[in-house]
């Protein structure tokens, strides 16, 4: 056996500055530690932010019980709508002020976590949400926040940004500040088992897009790519199991029929999705997103297209668009799944096809026509997408013309 030359196998990393702010507690049943962790942070009066769906699933009561058992006073705010607005934040703020809370817990999907962060901004720093649109505009310390995600999608628990829509204009405002980052994230896969298949699929595709986009943005770095690459492997392996229990993927990416995974396998796959979504969220925190999300937001604004569905339709086309400038980065991701070698020029196309297959198996639409999008609105949406912040980090520059071409490519695909 020949000796390995360390010089040829060594990964040479550029300098980086990594500032982790969130403690991660992962594993089945970890939601039961919520009270213990809240007390460690000095919490005595807790604002519990959630939504009606999470209450119906029983997850809210489990979290509230864990807090109450630890001797904490709990005030519940459950009036959170999907894609939270400034009105949602204002209603939650009123509860927080009335109850004199000193710690916030968010249990739910990205909407609950974004709303909780928004409440935290206003409770501690005053003003209106628009005052924090951008980065680093909070001047005072913020309350400790514990996030307990019940979907494997946004990775908001790993990010210091709150995405809040103006209730009047529907414009989404990204408010980022390191002080808004969660102090603790509890990742309990048991809480994701009750998700309907449609939600599992849409949020899962969103998480996959986070891994793929953050891996190639202009702000990518050694840490973000470490997170995004590991997230991609976890998500790509688990997504077919959690969305179609009677399907498993072979290494080639082709679905094969089986009798379905054992319950322990399904929980493990749910755990991989949850951790993958978190790592992809951490990658975003270090590298931002790209054109896929810029294209998705106008679709949601004009046609109420669910975010994950808009992502599923647009992502393959953006991957193909980006391949000429970041083909080798896609090659690493393709090689991680055994699809091709790192230097194979078809890697980008293979990744795009793989993502499209994910959407098909999950029963998601593959074209804008299927989403009932009005073709006449495409030029307007392209102009709006060109103004989206995320598009500025796309590895291949985009403008209204190129974004319109991507919408057109996705219309009948």
Secondary structure per residue as TSV (DSSP state, phi and psi in degrees):
chain	resnum	aa	ss	phi	psi
A	1	X	-	360.0	127.2
A	2	X	-	-77.3	150.3
A	3	X	-	-72.7	149.6
A	4	X	-	-88.5	131.3
A	5	X	-	-84.1	110.3
A	6	X	H	-56.3	-30.2
A	7	X	H	-65.6	-30.5
A	8	X	H	-86.5	-18.9
A	9	X	H	-101.4	-4.4
A	10	X	-	-78.1	129.6
A	11	X	-	-83.8	118.0
A	12	X	-	-95.1	114.2
A	13	X	-	-99.5	137.1
A	14	X	-	-73.4	164.3
A	15	X	-	-61.0	149.4
A	16	X	-	-149.8	163.7
A	17	X	-	-129.3	105.3
A	18	X	-	-112.7	126.8
A	19	X	-	-125.8	81.0
A	20	X	-	-71.4	138.0
A	21	X	-	-124.2	-7.5
A	22	X	-	-117.7	124.7
A	23	X	E	-78.3	135.3
A	24	X	E	-113.1	124.0
A	25	X	E	-116.1	110.8
A	26	X	E	-118.2	139.8
A	27	X	S	140.5	157.6
A	28	X	T	-60.6	133.2
A	29	X	T	84.2	1.5
A	30	X	G	-69.8	-15.2
A	31	X	G	-60.9	-23.7
A	32	X	G	-67.1	-14.4
A	33	X	G	-89.1	4.0
A	34	X	H	-57.8	-46.1
A	35	X	H	-62.7	-45.1
A	36	X	H	-58.4	-45.5
A	37	X	H	-69.8	-36.4
A	38	X	H	-63.6	-40.7
A	39	X	H	-66.8	-35.6
A	40	X	H	-60.8	-30.9
A	41	X	T	-87.2	3.9
A	42	X	T	86.0	13.9
A	43	X	-	-72.1	137.9
A	44	X	S	-129.0	-35.6
A	45	X	E	-124.1	112.9
A	46	X	E	-108.8	134.3
A	47	X	E	-94.0	119.8
A	48	X	E	-103.6	108.3
A	49	X	E	-101.0	125.1
A	50	X	-	-154.5	-166.9
A	51	X	B	-138.0	165.9
A	52	X	H	-59.3	-34.8
A	53	X	H	-64.6	-39.4
A	54	X	H	-68.3	-35.0
A	55	X	H	-64.2	-44.2
A	56	X	H	-63.3	-32.8
A	57	X	T	-75.5	-10.9
A	58	X	T	89.2	-2.3
A	59	X	H	-72.3	-33.8
A	60	X	H	-64.1	-45.0
A	61	X	H	-63.3	-35.4
A	62	X	H	-64.1	-43.3
A	63	X	H	-67.7	-41.8
A	64	X	H	-63.5	-40.7
A	65	X	H	-62.5	-40.7
A	66	X	H	-63.4	-37.8
A	67	X	H	-70.8	-44.8
A	68	X	H	-64.3	-39.2
A	69	X	H	-62.9	-24.9
A	70	X	T	-87.4	4.2
A	71	X	T	84.7	20.1
A	72	X	-	-96.7	145.3
A	73	X	E	-82.2	131.9
A	74	X	E	-123.1	127.1
A	75	X	E	-113.4	126.8
A	76	X	E	-99.7	130.9
A	77	X	E	-119.6	110.2
A	78	X	-	-116.9	13.8
A	79	X	B	-92.7	53.8
A	80	X	-	-106.2	124.1
A	81	X	-	-92.0	157.8
A	82	X	S	-57.7	142.5
A	83	X	S	54.7	70.3
A	84	X	-	-58.4	147.1
A	85	X	B	-112.5	176.3
A	86	X	H	-61.6	-30.1
A	87	X	H	-64.7	-42.0
A	88	X	H	-59.6	-46.2
A	89	X	H	-61.9	-42.6
A	90	X	H	-63.2	-39.2
A	91	X	H	-66.1	-41.8
A	92	X	H	-66.9	-36.1
A	93	X	H	-61.8	-39.6
A	94	X	H	-61.1	-40.6
A	95	X	H	-65.8	-44.7
A	96	X	H	-61.4	-41.9
A	97	X	H	-67.0	-42.4
A	98	X	H	-63.9	-36.7
A	99	X	H	-93.2	-7.1
A	100	X	T	62.8	45.9
A	101	X	-	-75.4	156.1
A	102	X	S	-130.5	10.6
A	103	X	E	-157.7	146.5
A	104	X	E	-120.3	137.6
A	105	X	E	-122.2	130.7
A	106	X	E	-116.3	122.9
A	107	X	E	-122.1	118.3
A	108	X	E	150.1	-155.8
A	109	X	S	-88.8	-162.2
A	110	X	H	-60.1	-30.3
A	111	X	H	-63.4	-46.1
A	112	X	H	-63.3	-41.2
A	113	X	H	-69.6	-41.2
A	114	X	H	-63.0	-43.4
A	115	X	H	-62.5	-42.2
A	116	X	H	-61.1	-41.9
A	117	X	H	-64.8	-41.2
A	118	X	H	-60.5	-44.3
A	119	X	H	-59.3	-41.2
A	120	X	H	-62.9	-42.1
A	121	X	H	-55.7	-52.6
A	122	X	H	-74.1	-35.4
A	123	X	H	-65.4	-38.9
A	124	X	H	-95.0	-27.9
A	125	X	H	-118.3	-8.8
A	126	X	-	74.9	-174.8
A	127	X	S	78.8	-153.8
A	128	X	-	-121.8	162.5
A	129	X	G	-56.7	-39.7
A	130	X	G	-60.8	-21.2
A	131	X	G	-66.7	-19.0
A	132	X	G	-111.0	9.4
A	133	X	-	-65.5	116.8
A	134	X	E	122.7	-146.8
A	135	X	E	-130.8	132.2
A	136	X	S	69.8	36.8
A	137	X	-	-99.6	-3.1
A	138	X	-	-82.3	133.4
A	139	X	-	-104.7	-14.0
A	140	X	S	-115.8	157.7
A	141	X	-	-59.7	153.2
A	142	X	-	-115.2	161.6
A	143	X	-	-70.9	152.2
A	144	X	-	-60.8	140.1
A	145	X	E	-127.5	129.6
A	146	X	E	-111.3	128.1
A	147	X	E	-111.4	135.7
A	148	X	E	-127.1	89.3
A	149	X	E	-69.7	140.0
A	150	X	S	-112.5	1.9
A	151	X	S	-127.2	152.8
A	152	X	S	-103.5	79.8
A	153	X	S	-145.2	-77.0
A	154	X	-	-69.5	-33.4
A	155	X	-	67.9	21.5
A	156	X	G	-60.3	-27.5
A	157	X	G	-66.9	-13.6
A	158	X	G	-102.0	4.3
A	159	X	-	-121.6	154.8
A	160	X	S	-99.4	15.2
A	161	X	E	-106.7	143.6
A	162	X	E	-114.5	130.9
A	163	X	E	-105.0	106.7
A	164	X	E	-123.4	133.0
A	165	X	E	-92.1	141.1
A	166	X	-	-67.9	125.1
A	167	X	T	-64.2	-21.7
A	168	X	T	-93.7	-46.5
A	169	X	T	-95.2	-15.4
A	170	X	-	68.8	6.5
A	171	X	-	-68.6	129.8
A	172	X	E	-85.3	130.2
A	173	X	E	-110.9	122.1
A	174	X	E	-92.1	112.4
A	175	X	E	-110.0	110.6
A	176	X	E	-118.5	136.7
A	177	X	-	-161.1	132.8
A	178	X	G	-56.7	-29.3
A	179	X	G	-68.5	-17.8
A	180	X	G	-86.1	-7.2
A	181	X	S	-62.6	146.5
A	182	X	-	-65.6	139.2
A	183	X	S	-76.6	-34.7
A	184	X	E	-138.7	138.6
A	185	X	E	-118.7	122.8
A	186	X	E	-100.5	115.3
A	187	X	E	-107.2	94.6
A	188	X	-	-111.6	105.4
A	189	X	G	-61.5	-22.1
A	190	X	G	-60.2	-29.7
A	191	X	G	-74.2	-14.2
A	192	X	G	-95.8	-5.6
A	193	X	T	-67.8	-24.6
A	194	X	T	-86.8	-1.7
A	195	X	-	-64.0	133.2
A	196	X	-	-60.6	154.7
A	197	X	H	-58.5	-37.3
A	198	X	H	-64.7	-38.2
A	199	X	H	-71.1	-41.9
A	200	X	H	-56.0	-44.6
A	201	X	H	-67.0	-49.1
A	202	X	H	-66.7	-43.2
A	203	X	H	-71.9	-34.1
A	204	X	H	-64.9	-42.7
A	205	X	H	-63.0	-37.5
A	206	X	H	-61.1	-44.8
A	207	X	H	-62.5	-41.2
A	208	X	H	-61.5	-41.0
A	209	X	H	-64.2	-35.5
A	210	X	H	-62.7	-42.6
A	211	X	H	-64.4	-45.2
A	212	X	H	-71.3	-42.6
A	213	X	H	-70.9	-44.4
A	214	X	H	-64.8	-23.0
A	215	X	T	-71.1	-21.3
A	216	X	T	-123.5	2.0
A	217	X	S	-63.5	164.7
A	218	X	T	-66.2	-20.8
A	219	X	T	-93.5	5.1
A	220	X	-	-58.3	149.3
A	221	X	-	-148.5	-178.8
A	222	X	H	-59.7	-39.8
A	223	X	H	-74.6	-44.6
A	224	X	H	-62.0	-40.0
A	225	X	H	-71.6	-30.6
A	226	X	H	-61.6	-46.8
A	227	X	H	-67.2	-47.0
A	228	X	H	-66.7	-36.8
A	229	X	H	-68.6	-42.0
A	230	X	H	-68.0	-38.5
A	231	X	H	-60.5	-44.7
A	232	X	H	-57.3	-45.5
A	233	X	H	-64.7	-44.6
A	234	X	H	-62.0	-46.2
A	235	X	H	-71.0	-43.0
A	236	X	H	-65.1	-34.7
A	237	X	H	-74.8	-35.5
A	238	X	H	-90.7	-28.9
A	239	X	H	-55.1	-46.5
A	240	X	H	-63.9	-28.4
A	241	X	H	-73.6	-44.9
A	242	X	H	-78.6	-21.1
A	243	X	H	-97.4	-24.3
A	244	X	-	-144.3	83.1
A	245	X	T	-56.2	-19.5
A	246	X	T	-94.7	11.5
A	247	X	E	-123.8	141.8
A	248	X	E	-130.2	154.4
A	249	X	E	-99.1	134.6
A	250	X	-	-81.4	171.6
A	251	X	T	-59.4	-25.9
A	252	X	T	-75.6	-10.7
A	253	X	S	92.2	5.6
A	254	X	-	-92.2	134.5
A	255	X	E	-71.3	141.0
A	256	X	E	-127.0	138.0
A	257	X	E	-72.7	141.0
A	258	X	-	-143.4	179.3
A	259	X	S	-84.2	6.2
A	260	X	-	93.4	151.8
A	261	X	-	-74.2	152.7
A	262	X	-	-66.8	157.4
A	263	X	H	-52.6	-39.0
A	264	X	H	-66.1	-35.1
A	265	X	H	-66.4	-40.6
A	266	X	H	-65.3	-42.2
A	267	X	H	-63.8	-40.6
A	268	X	H	-62.8	-41.1
A	269	X	H	-65.4	-40.5
A	270	X	H	-61.9	-38.9
A	271	X	H	-63.9	-41.0
A	272	X	H	-63.6	-38.7
A	273	X	H	-64.2	-44.0
A	274	X	H	-65.8	-45.4
A	275	X	H	-69.1	-38.2
A	276	X	H	-62.4	-42.9
A	277	X	H	-62.2	-39.1
A	278	X	H	-65.3	-46.4
A	279	X	H	-64.5	-37.1
A	280	X	H	-65.2	-37.6
A	281	X	H	-63.3	-39.3
A	282	X	H	-65.8	-34.5
A	283	X	H	-64.2	-42.5
A	284	X	H	-59.0	-42.9
A	285	X	H	-57.4	-27.7
A	286	X	H	-103.0	-10.6
A	287	X	H	-143.9	-6.9
A	288	X	-	69.3	-169.7
A	289	X	-	-121.5	-169.7
A	290	X	-	-134.7	-149.2
A	291	X	H	-68.5	-28.2
A	292	X	H	-58.1	-45.2
A	293	X	H	-72.4	-31.8
A	294	X	H	-63.0	-37.7
A	295	X	H	-75.2	-31.6
A	296	X	H	-71.5	-37.4
A	297	X	H	-62.1	-45.1
A	298	X	H	-62.5	-32.5
A	299	X	H	-62.4	-40.8
A	300	X	H	-70.0	-37.9
A	301	X	H	-68.7	-41.0
A	302	X	H	-89.5	-34.9
A	303	X	H	-123.3	7.7
A	304	X	-	54.7	31.0
A	305	X	-	-66.0	126.4
A	306	X	-	-55.9	138.1
A	307	X	H	-53.9	-49.1
A	308	X	H	-62.9	-33.5
A	309	X	H	-69.8	-43.5
A	310	X	H	-59.4	-40.6
A	311	X	H	-63.1	-45.9
A	312	X	H	-59.2	-37.9
A	313	X	H	-72.7	-42.4
A	314	X	H	-86.8	-28.3
A	315	X	H	-57.4	-47.8
A	316	X	H	-58.1	-37.0
A	317	X	H	-69.9	-36.8
A	318	X	H	-68.5	-38.2
A	319	X	H	-59.8	-46.2
A	320	X	H	-62.6	-40.0
A	321	X	H	-62.7	-39.3
A	322	X	H	-81.0	-20.1
A	323	X	H	-53.2	-40.1
A	324	X	H	-58.4	-24.3
A	325	X	H	-108.5	-18.7
A	326	X	H	-133.3	33.8
A	327	X	H	-58.4	-38.3
A	328	X	H	-69.6	-33.2
A	329	X	H	-64.1	-42.8
A	330	X	H	-64.3	-32.5
A	331	X	H	-60.9	-38.3
A	332	X	H	-63.9	-40.9
A	333	X	H	-68.6	-39.4
A	334	X	H	-65.8	-40.6
A	335	X	H	-65.5	-32.9
A	336	X	H	-60.9	-28.3
A	337	X	T	-100.4	5.8
A	338	X	T	73.3	23.6
A	339	X	S	-81.2	-32.6
A	340	X	S	-170.3	-179.7
A	341	X	-	-80.6	163.4
A	342	X	T	-58.7	-38.0
A	343	X	T	-92.7	7.3
A	344	X	-	-68.1	125.1
A	345	X	T	-66.6	-14.3
A	346	X	T	-92.5	8.1
A	347	X	H	-57.8	-44.8
A	348	X	H	-60.3	-42.7
A	349	X	H	-64.8	-38.6
A	350	X	H	-64.7	-41.3
A	351	X	H	-64.7	-43.7
A	352	X	H	-60.8	-43.2
A	353	X	H	-65.9	-38.1
A	354	X	H	-62.5	-45.0
A	355	X	H	-64.3	-41.4
A	356	X	H	-60.9	-38.5
A	357	X	H	-66.5	-37.4
A	358	X	H	-54.5	-50.3
A	359	X	H	-62.5	-40.4
A	360	X	H	-63.6	-47.1
A	361	X	H	-63.6	-34.5
A	362	X	T	-80.6	-4.1
A	363	X	T	78.2	22.8
A	364	X	-	-89.1	153.8
A	365	X	-	-62.7	155.6
A	366	X	-	-117.7	-1.0
A	367	X	S	-141.3	159.1
A	368	X	T	-69.5	-29.4
A	369	X	T	-61.3	-41.8
A	370	X	T	-63.7	-23.6
A	371	X	T	-88.3	5.7
A	372	X	T	61.9	39.7
A	373	X	-	-84.4	137.2
A	374	X	-	-79.7	116.8
A	375	X	G	-59.7	-30.7
A	376	X	G	-65.5	-19.0
A	377	X	G	-86.4	-6.9
A	378	X	H	-59.6	-44.4
A	379	X	H	-60.0	-41.0
A	380	X	H	-63.2	-44.9
A	381	X	H	-65.4	-35.1
A	382	X	H	-63.6	-40.0
A	383	X	H	-62.4	-41.5
A	384	X	H	-68.6	-40.8
A	385	X	H	-62.7	-33.7
A	386	X	T	-65.9	-19.0
A	387	X	T	-93.8	-3.4
A	388	X	-	-74.4	136.4
A	389	X	G	-59.9	-41.0
A	390	X	G	-60.5	-33.0
A	391	X	G	-61.4	-24.0
A	392	X	G	-69.9	-14.7
A	393	X	G	-100.8	2.3
A	394	X	-	-63.0	139.3
A	395	X	S	-65.9	-30.5
A	396	X	S	-106.9	122.0
A	397	X	-	-53.8	144.6
A	398	X	-	-125.9	151.7
A	399	X	-	-143.6	-177.1
A	400	X	H	-58.5	-37.7
A	401	X	H	-64.7	-50.0
A	402	X	H	-68.2	-35.0
A	403	X	H	-68.8	-35.4
A	404	X	H	-63.8	-40.2
A	405	X	H	-61.6	-37.3
A	406	X	H	-68.8	-41.2
A	407	X	H	-60.7	-44.3
A	408	X	H	-63.0	-40.1
A	409	X	H	-63.3	-33.0
A	410	X	H	-86.5	-9.3
A	411	X	H	-67.0	-45.1
A	412	X	-	-117.2	17.2
A	413	X	-	-68.1	360.0
